[in-house]
């Protein structure tokens, strides 16, 4: 009888451990995606500075970074859905819903950034206007 109770307890404990490992995996993947998004945002900022100051930045690099950022947003959305499915109580579920709303705002900001960058292809500005534009384009959008 004692062996059966011990086996049930071990099975139950392994299930809980697996659950926590999965939640941790999802959290780590989300962190990695946010770090990648921040890095791409910085690369895009450098690209824009180079483009505006020297006119020597390939548009294909801008487009690649924007596509990559959109891909990261998609990955984050999927990870949040997985996290929501793993939520085992109302508080966890509400927390994930709050994160989904925050991600939606981030997506809106990134799409506004994309529109802004695409609109700047034919602009000629003074150096002071270029720096003001750089600050406005990135820092006032509230990106990562």
Secondary structure as the mmCIF struct_conf table of DSSP 4:
data_model
#
loop_
_struct_conf.conf_type_id
_struct_conf.id
_struct_conf.beg_label_comp_id
_struct_conf.beg_label_asym_id
_struct_conf.beg_label_seq_id
_struct_conf.end_label_comp_id
_struct_conf.end_label_asym_id
_struct_conf.end_label_seq_id
HELX_RH_AL_P HELX_RH_AL_P1 UNK A 2 UNK A 54
BEND BEND1 UNK A 55 UNK A 55
HELX_RH_AL_P HELX_RH_AL_P2 UNK A 59 UNK A 86
BEND BEND2 UNK A 89 UNK A 89
HELX_RH_AL_P HELX_RH_AL_P3 UNK A 90 UNK A 119
HELX_RH_3T_P HELX_RH_3T_P1 UNK A 120 UNK A 122
HELX_RH_AL_P HELX_RH_AL_P4 UNK A 127 UNK A 139
TURN_TY1_P TURN_TY1_P1 UNK A 140 UNK A 142
#
